[in-house]
Amino acid sequence: ASKQGGQQADAHLKQREAIQRADDRRLARVLISPAVGWVSGFVSLALTALIAGAYCSNQESEGKGPCDAKEAVAVGATIGYLFGTPLGVKLTSDALGGQGNGLWALGGSLAGVAGLGAAYYATDGDRKWLYISTAFPPVASMIAYEISSALRVRRMKRDAQLVAVPYLAPLLSERGQSGIATGIRGSF
């Protein structure tokens, strides 16, 4: 029983430390994770664009019909940026004590890519706005990650308050006709 109590106390301590790290390092996560997400997004973008271009080139060389290399590269690059960005945000944020969910980061990245596309079409393909809007996916991914992290930390704090902490207290109570009851009460 004491071994189990010790394990529960260790788990409780680790949970409190995780909560504290998540709170203490939020500003660092907000500043660093979008930058790392942007870089990882562009690395993924480059890799998937190369793969898509090579695939298209291979299709044409094997005589399997025409392939629009520009379109294949654009689709590959978009997919790479969509998935590479939240990966960088998630890994960086986790390393900085975040408690968020990678699927939330992916959802934020998806919203950011949609915003990037909307900005591109709204500005009639103005490259200046295209370059500026490349910040949308990492920032949206970070925001979504931080929302999920805050929700999880709030749940962890609530659960930590519900954990029974061992205590002992003196007991002194009235017992009707028989007088007073004394002793020690507690929980373990």
Buried (B, 14 or more C-beta within 10 A) or exposed (E): EEEEEEEEEEEBEEBBEBBEBBEEBBEBBBEBBBBBBBBBBBBBBBBBBBBBBBBBEEBEEEEEEEBEBEEBBEBBBBBBBBBBBBBBBBBBBBBBBBBBBBEBBBBBBBBBBBBBBEBBEEBEEEEEBBEEBBBBBBBBBBBBBBBBBBBBBEEBBEEBEEEEEEEEEEEEEEEEEEEEEEEEEEEE
